[in-house]
């Protein structure tokens, strides 16, 4: 189990010092397959810092381009979350029945039982395709997918290509109010980011391994296999924890490197979430106080800027 902790570190670090770290853990905690929680947190934090330093040391691309790329990835993942169950059911030809998310008719697929209307594709394929293309550095493929998301959200109801849930279906709450596919701020920001990336040379974009899709497939299995719908309190709280963890990781990376690239995805995320709150101020997730959610959205930006400035000051002093 200790080897799982090494996944937080970049591959060169694992090759050089992985066995040494495992030996130290075995010696410090004999007979235990997992170190204490405090040690786990320290190792994960050190791994995030090591990955952040490796990213900054790579000078093949400017920091702002990498920041826009990270922002596009974050927005694509945020758009995909409400439709994880839908894509899973479509891929495996599962009839969701009463577990369908915000459908006017049960399932909307030919194999669904009961009164149903047929649609061709689930809306979630658009952000999923955009996410995969961005992971591989193919912005010219992600751009049409993001543009199609805008088209699906802007067109009227009644189409059977993606179905009404691609336009009016609820999004997960997470940090703030629900984000629907009809909300063009999310898809518009994603489309703008993809357009900027497509204008750059494809070779300049970072290409990530397909292994980064493993958490996405796990989330699809959890949402689809266990029939956890988008308005489930369990999944709402799960996304809340995930988003807070991502913000903390951005802070750790910025504090370790003094680089500003992580400000861009955090700013994009905050703008999209804040806009949803302004448009639907009465739609906050009731599990968390409104003030707490607003603070969690607003506080990361100045915190990241201060952390970057302080780290740069320390580097100059050294």
RODO-2510 file (C-alpha; in nm, 4 decimals, decimal comma):
residues 318
     n   res          X          Y          Z
     1     x     0,0000     0,0000     0,0000
     2     x     0,2934     0,2335     0,0578
     3     x     0,3606     0,2259    -0,3158
     4     x     0,0315     0,4055    -0,3757
     5     x     0,1735     0,7081    -0,1962
     6     x     0,4580     0,7229    -0,4458
     7     x     0,2043     0,7976    -0,7215
     8     x     0,1908     1,1528    -0,5858
     9     x     0,5521     1,2025    -0,6978
    10     x     0,6731     1,2532    -1,0565
    11     x     0,8222     0,9532    -1,2363
    12     x     1,1881     1,0727    -1,2247
    13     x     1,1637     1,1101    -0,8467
    14     x     1,0138     0,7623    -0,8116
    15     x     1,2937     0,6144    -1,0198
    16     x     1,5689     0,7823    -0,8175
    17     x     1,4334     0,7726    -0,4628
    18     x     1,1253     0,5532    -0,4631
    19     x     1,2884     0,2470    -0,3099
    20     x     1,4601     0,4624    -0,0486
    21     x     1,1280     0,6155     0,0577
    22     x     0,9658     0,2712     0,0814
    23     x     1,2557     0,1422     0,2907
    24     x     1,2291     0,4386     0,5286
    25     x     0,8549     0,3808     0,5703
    26     x     0,9055     0,0093     0,6387
    27     x     1,1723     0,0871     0,8961
    28     x     0,9748     0,3637     1,0660
    29     x     0,6471     0,1701     1,0764
    30     x     0,7294    -0,2024     1,0802
    31     x     0,4401    -0,4386     1,0228
    32     x     0,2123    -0,1635     0,8911
    33     x     0,0971    -0,1489     0,5315
    34     x    -0,0061     0,2153     0,5669
    35     x     0,1619     0,4961     0,7646
    36     x    -0,0307     0,7207     1,0083
    37     x    -0,2605     0,9883     0,8590
    38     x    -0,0177     1,2693     0,9459
    39     x     0,2607     1,0945     0,7569
    40     x     0,0294     1,0289     0,4620
    41     x    -0,0616     1,3992     0,4448
    42     x     0,3054     1,4985     0,4599
    43     x     0,4033     1,2559     0,1832
    44     x     0,1172     1,3651    -0,0434
    45     x     0,2037     1,7317     0,0121
    46     x     0,5679     1,6657    -0,0705
    47     x     0,4589     1,4788    -0,3828
    48     x     0,2404     1,7690    -0,5002
    49     x     0,5310     2,0075    -0,4394
    50     x     0,7693     1,7828    -0,6348
    51     x     0,5284     1,7627    -0,9286
    52     x     0,4791     2,1399    -0,9213
    53     x     0,8550     2,2026    -0,9289
    54     x     0,8908     1,9583    -1,2194
    55     x     0,6215     2,1470    -1,4124
    56     x     0,7863     2,4839    -1,3496
    57     x     1,1298     2,3496    -1,4458
    58     x     0,9910     2,2469    -1,7851
    59     x     1,0515     2,5558    -1,9996
    60     x     0,9062     2,4113    -2,3223
    61     x     0,5994     2,6358    -2,2852
    62     x     0,5202     2,9693    -2,1158
    63     x     0,3494     2,9620    -1,7771
    64     x     0,0363     3,1405    -1,9019
    65     x    -0,0190     2,8812    -2,1769
    66     x     0,0057     2,5994    -1,9252
    67     x    -0,2340     2,7897    -1,6988
    68     x    -0,4948     2,8234    -1,9736
    69     x    -0,4546     2,4524    -2,0500
    70     x    -0,5151     2,3655    -1,6834
    71     x    -0,8183     2,5970    -1,6763
    72     x    -0,9674     2,4238    -1,9818
    73     x    -0,9150     2,0832    -1,8209
    74     x    -1,0833     2,1980    -1,4997
    75     x    -1,3832     2,3447    -1,6843
    76     x    -1,4257     2,0325    -1,9006
    77     x    -1,4224     1,8124    -1,5901
    78     x    -1,6712     2,0434    -1,4155
    79     x    -1,9058     2,0239    -1,7154
    80     x    -1,8793     1,6440    -1,7294
    81     x    -1,9587     1,5736    -1,3640
    82     x    -2,3412     1,5925    -1,3822
    83     x    -2,3522     1,3478    -1,6753
    84     x    -2,1174     1,0743    -1,5532
    85     x    -2,4107     0,8427    -1,4817
    86     x    -2,5722     0,9190    -1,8165
    87     x    -2,2616     0,8338    -2,0215
    88     x    -2,2087     0,5137    -1,8214
    89     x    -2,5653     0,3983    -1,8824
    90     x    -2,5436     0,4837    -2,2525
    91     x    -2,2126     0,3005    -2,3016
    92     x    -2,3375    -0,0184    -2,1319
    93     x    -2,6987     0,0013    -2,2593
    94     x    -2,8379     0,0229    -1,9057
    95     x    -3,1933     0,1389    -1,8467
    96     x    -3,1662     0,3913    -1,5610
    97     x    -3,5389     0,3800    -1,4946
    98     x    -3,6316     0,6078    -1,2060
    99     x    -3,2640     0,6897    -1,1498
   100     x    -3,2369     0,8979    -1,4675
   101     x    -3,1138     1,2534    -1,4120
   102     x    -3,3769     1,5215    -1,4759
   103     x    -3,5261     1,3398    -1,7763
   104     x    -3,8756     1,4266    -1,8886
   105     x    -3,9022     1,0670    -2,0078
   106     x    -3,7398     0,7671    -1,8451
   107     x    -3,4042     0,7040    -2,0048
   108     x    -3,4531     0,8594    -2,3475
   109     x    -3,2932     0,5502    -2,5039
   110     x    -3,4421     0,2817    -2,7298
   111     x    -3,3752     0,0134    -2,4690
   112     x    -3,5443     0,2067    -2,1845
   113     x    -3,8692     0,0604    -2,0522
   114     x    -4,1928     0,2524    -2,0152
   115     x    -4,2845     0,5797    -2,1908
   116     x    -3,9714     0,7156    -2,3506
   117     x    -3,8466     0,9297    -2,6385
   118     x    -3,5421     0,8290    -2,8350
   119     x    -3,2324     1,0478    -2,8412
   120     x    -2,9125     0,9732    -3,0277
   121     x    -2,6348     1,0621    -2,7841
   122     x    -2,5898     1,1669    -2,4211
   123     x    -2,4853     1,5286    -2,3726
   124     x    -2,2010     1,4129    -2,1471
   125     x    -2,0075     1,2849    -2,4491
   126     x    -1,9267     1,6450    -2,5425
   127     x    -1,7375     1,7437    -2,2242
   128     x    -1,5872     1,3928    -2,2080
   129     x    -1,4514     1,4219    -2,5621
   130     x    -1,3259     1,7716    -2,4828
   131     x    -1,1506     1,6440    -2,1685
   132     x    -0,9785     1,3563    -2,3497
   133     x    -0,8627     1,5838    -2,6325
   134     x    -0,7241     1,8380    -2,3850
   135     x    -0,5420     1,5670    -2,1908
   136     x    -0,3648     1,4668    -2,5104
   137     x    -0,2927     1,8267    -2,6094
   138     x    -0,5325     1,8210    -2,9068
   139     x    -0,7011     2,1582    -2,8686
   140     x    -0,8187     2,1540    -3,2307
   141     x    -1,0356     1,8517    -3,1406
   142     x    -1,1532     1,9976    -2,8088
   143     x    -1,2662     2,3246    -2,9695
   144     x    -1,5542     2,1761    -3,1797
   145     x    -1,6718     1,9765    -2,8767
   146     x    -1,6816     2,2925    -2,6631
   147     x    -1,8609     2,4808    -2,9429
   148     x    -2,1172     2,1989    -2,9627
   149     x    -2,1754     2,2373    -2,5878
   150     x    -2,2595     2,6028    -2,6436
   151     x    -2,4923     2,5122    -2,9309
   152     x    -2,6694     2,2468    -2,7220
   153     x    -2,7168     2,4891    -2,4353
   154     x    -2,8396     2,7755    -2,6541
   155     x    -3,0897     2,5887    -2,8732
   156     x    -3,4516     2,5352    -2,7762
   157     x    -3,6023     2,2254    -2,6186
   158     x    -3,7427     1,9378    -2,8155
   159     x    -3,4378     1,8210    -3,0089
   160     x    -3,3593     1,4501    -2,9932
   161     x    -2,9850     1,4668    -3,0651
   162     x    -2,8821     1,5087    -2,7011
   163     x    -3,2242     1,5323    -2,5380
   164     x    -3,3618     1,7998    -2,3076
   165     x    -3,1314     1,6995    -2,0226
   166     x    -2,8441     1,8447    -2,2219
   167     x    -3,0090     2,1843    -2,1885
   168     x    -3,2029     2,1864    -1,8623
   169     x    -3,0582     1,9007    -1,6566
   170     x    -2,9226     1,9879    -1,3143
   171     x    -2,5516     2,0096    -1,2469
   172     x    -2,3901     1,9130    -0,9200
   173     x    -2,3822     2,1823    -0,6557
   174     x    -2,0292     2,1488    -0,5210
   175     x    -1,9130     2,4961    -0,4171
   176     x    -2,2241     2,6995    -0,4914
   177     x    -2,5414     2,6857    -0,6965
   178     x    -2,6282     2,4264    -0,9641
   179     x    -2,4718     2,4772    -1,3077
   180     x    -2,6931     2,3656    -1,5959
   181     x    -2,5986     2,2993    -1,9558
   182     x    -2,8076     2,6025    -2,0511
   183     x    -2,5651     2,8192    -1,8507
   184     x    -2,3385     2,9367    -2,1329
   185     x    -2,0755     3,0905    -1,9051
   186     x    -1,9197     2,7500    -1,8391
   187     x    -1,9286     2,6289    -2,1993
   188     x    -1,8350     2,9748    -2,3301
   189     x    -1,5295     2,9983    -2,1034
   190     x    -1,4277     2,6462    -2,2047
   191     x    -1,4712     2,7291    -2,5739
   192     x    -1,2644     3,0484    -2,5375
   193     x    -0,9854     2,8605    -2,3609
   194     x    -0,9829     2,5880    -2,6288
   195     x    -0,9730     2,8532    -2,9028
   196     x    -0,6702     3,0195    -2,7436
   197     x    -0,4963     2,6831    -2,7121
   198     x    -0,5807     2,5919    -3,0736
   199     x    -0,4148     2,9107    -3,1954
   200     x    -0,0856     2,7980    -3,0420
   201     x     0,1397     2,5351    -3,1895
   202     x     0,0102     2,1906    -3,0823
   203     x     0,3623     2,0824    -2,9950
   204     x     0,3736     2,3458    -2,7201
   205     x     0,0847     2,1933    -2,5247
   206     x     0,1551     1,9440    -2,2500
   207     x     0,0391     1,5902    -2,3319
   208     x    -0,0759     1,3848    -2,0375
   209     x    -0,1102     1,0091    -2,0162
   210     x    -0,4407     0,8311    -2,0667
   211     x    -0,3934     0,7080    -1,7092
   212     x    -0,5384     1,0429    -1,5983
   213     x    -0,8754     0,9068    -1,7211
   214     x    -0,8738     0,6372    -1,4517
   215     x    -1,0403     0,8666    -1,1908
   216     x    -1,3013     0,9634    -1,4518
   217     x    -1,3854     0,5991    -1,5209
   218     x    -1,4031     0,5307    -1,1462
   219     x    -1,6425     0,8237    -1,1026
   220     x    -1,8571     0,6934    -1,3889
   221     x    -1,8720     0,3521    -1,2255
   222     x    -1,9713     0,5007    -0,8898
   223     x    -2,2365     0,7298    -1,0399
   224     x    -2,3713     0,4794    -1,2934
   225     x    -2,3210     0,1492    -1,1146
   226     x    -2,4612     0,2724    -0,7843
   227     x    -2,7259     0,4993    -0,9436
   228     x    -2,6076     0,8098    -0,7581
   229     x    -2,7930     1,0954    -0,9246
   230     x    -2,6732     1,4528    -0,9563
   231     x    -2,8918     1,5837    -0,6749
   232     x    -2,7788     1,3179    -0,4282
   233     x    -2,6473     1,4788    -0,1052
   234     x    -2,3674     1,2209    -0,0962
   235     x    -2,2366     1,3233    -0,4361
   236     x    -2,2880     1,6923    -0,3636
   237     x    -2,0686     1,6637    -0,0561
   238     x    -1,8206     1,4474    -0,2455
   239     x    -1,7763     1,7112    -0,5142
   240     x    -1,7454     1,9794    -0,2447
   241     x    -1,4576     1,7893    -0,0846
   242     x    -1,2944     1,7296    -0,4236
   243     x    -1,3108     2,0968    -0,5210
   244     x    -1,1694     2,2087    -0,1857
   245     x    -0,8871     1,9533    -0,2201
   246     x    -0,8069     2,0891    -0,5684
   247     x    -0,7917     2,4449    -0,4333
   248     x    -0,5593     2,3333    -0,1534
   249     x    -0,3370     2,1540    -0,4071
   250     x    -0,3175     2,4750    -0,6133
   251     x    -0,2140     2,6666    -0,3024
   252     x     0,0529     2,4087    -0,2126
   253     x     0,1925     2,4173    -0,5676
   254     x     0,1987     2,7976    -0,5769
   255     x     0,3594     2,8256    -0,2335
   256     x     0,6277     2,5738    -0,3329
   257     x     0,7215     2,7331    -0,6651
   258     x     0,6106     3,0970    -0,6647
   259     x     0,4644     3,0374    -1,0112
   260     x     0,1395     3,2066    -1,1143
   261     x     0,0069     2,9457    -1,3589
   262     x    -0,2285     2,7938    -1,1016
   263     x    -0,3999     3,1296    -1,0583
   264     x    -0,5601     3,0925    -1,4020
   265     x    -0,7623     2,7688    -1,3436
   266     x    -0,8611     2,8842    -0,9943
   267     x    -0,9828     3,2171    -1,1363
   268     x    -1,1782     3,0436    -1,4146
   269     x    -1,3376     2,8062    -1,1642
   270     x    -1,4289     3,0900    -0,9269
   271     x    -1,5838     3,3018    -1,2056
   272     x    -1,8019     3,0152    -1,3286
   273     x    -1,9152     2,9220    -0,9785
   274     x    -1,9779     3,2808    -0,8704
   275     x    -2,1831     3,3513    -1,1830
   276     x    -2,4089     3,0562    -1,1049
   277     x    -2,4610     3,1914    -0,7535
   278     x    -2,5452     3,5421    -0,8817
   279     x    -2,7958     3,4069    -1,1344
   280     x    -2,9584     3,1665    -0,8880
   281     x    -2,8961     3,3088    -0,5397
   282     x    -3,1720     3,0931    -0,3882
   283     x    -3,0239     2,7656    -0,5177
   284     x    -2,7339     2,7220    -0,2751
   285     x    -2,6607     2,3725    -0,1529
   286     x    -2,8368     2,3674     0,1814
   287     x    -2,5703     2,1520     0,3453
   288     x    -2,3300     2,4468     0,3754
   289     x    -2,3863     2,8097     0,4876
   290     x    -2,3897     3,0657     0,2068
   291     x    -2,1113     3,2735     0,3636
   292     x    -1,8814     2,9717     0,3880
   293     x    -1,9284     2,8919     0,0188
   294     x    -1,8612     3,2520    -0,0859
   295     x    -1,5460     3,2689     0,1253
   296     x    -1,4184     2,9409    -0,0180
   297     x    -1,4686     3,0786    -0,3697
   298     x    -1,3212     3,4250    -0,3146
   299     x    -1,0369     3,3530    -0,0719
   300     x    -0,8167     3,1278    -0,2929
   301     x    -0,7262     3,4025    -0,5438
   302     x    -0,5601     3,6476    -0,3024
   303     x    -0,4171     3,3545    -0,1073
   304     x    -0,2497     3,2185    -0,4212
   305     x    -0,1184     3,5616    -0,5184
   306     x     0,0260     3,6198    -0,1709
   307     x     0,1812     3,2719    -0,1653
   308     x     0,3451     3,3287    -0,5038
   309     x     0,4777     3,6719    -0,4014
   310     x     0,6155     3,5377    -0,0728
   311     x     0,7885     3,2451    -0,2441
   312     x     0,9439     3,4771    -0,5007
   313     x     1,0663     3,7019    -0,2188
   314     x     1,2282     3,4044    -0,0445
   315     x     1,3953     3,2978    -0,3695
   316     x     1,5438     3,6466    -0,4156
   317     x     1,6656     3,6513    -0,0555
   318     x     1,8424     3,3195    -0,1048
***
